[in-house]
């Protein structure tokens, strides 16, 4: 697949095209917001990496049935880039899922949201591009909002929080490299490589870091369907396809809505509540999103 002239020139989408892409990214953020509670439930029936392996294994089998292409024929650039993206994706999901065993669904979502602070740094180092002033103001508001969201409970850091922080850093680097590679190579093939590699690496690593177990309850099967089809097959493809039409920093700010949505879901699912200060943090995150979107300078 040949990229459009704008993508060949290293540009992002503009006007209505960029707005459409960002709305699609926001829609998949809604889906991701529900995964924290769903995965938290699922981990009572499976060990973390075993769950990730099954989730991505199902996704990698379903994906070629939906997006039909010859996945056996790939050029070297697509193969290397897809496998590198898959490694970053696997690291992120592995640390996030293992971390969920030791922290709450809402805290996991909030700490994952810190990727919005790491992404501008990663982009400056990897692509040598600085975000706009509007982006930086948005990032600042989101970072402060995340602080208020994570600190009100006074629970302090635990091992699950630290593991999730590694996940956030990996996701930030992933977002930047996805911006680079999705403008050069076939989106479907990049997505398939990411899904299949995450499944393979997870099942290979699982025996070394956990006591593997899985119990196929009705709830676990529903969790697999939600996470593997909606949150993995469609969400990963749409992110790979449409993130290239905006900037990594704007994408990260959009994704920062994920912890806000996850907290709402976690409140109803687990009774987790961050209080008035935490709610104020959520408002700041929304303000940061709007600031980055409206102050395009």
ABEGO torsion letter per residue (X at the ends): XBBBAAAAAGBBBBEAAAAAAAAAAAAAAAAAAAAAAAAAAAAAABBAAAAAAAAAAAAAAAAAAABBBBAABBBAAAAAAAAAAAAAAAAAAAAAAAAAAABBAAAAAAAAAAAAAAAAAAAAAAAGBBBBAAAAAAAAAAAAAAAAAAAAAGAEBBAAAAAAAAAAAAAAAAAAAAAAAAAABBAAAAAAAAAAAAAAAAAAAAAAABBBBBBBBAAAAAAAAAAAAAAAAAAAAAAAAAAAABBAAAAAAAAAAAAAAAAAAAAAAAGBBAEAAAAAAAAAAAAAAAAAAABBX
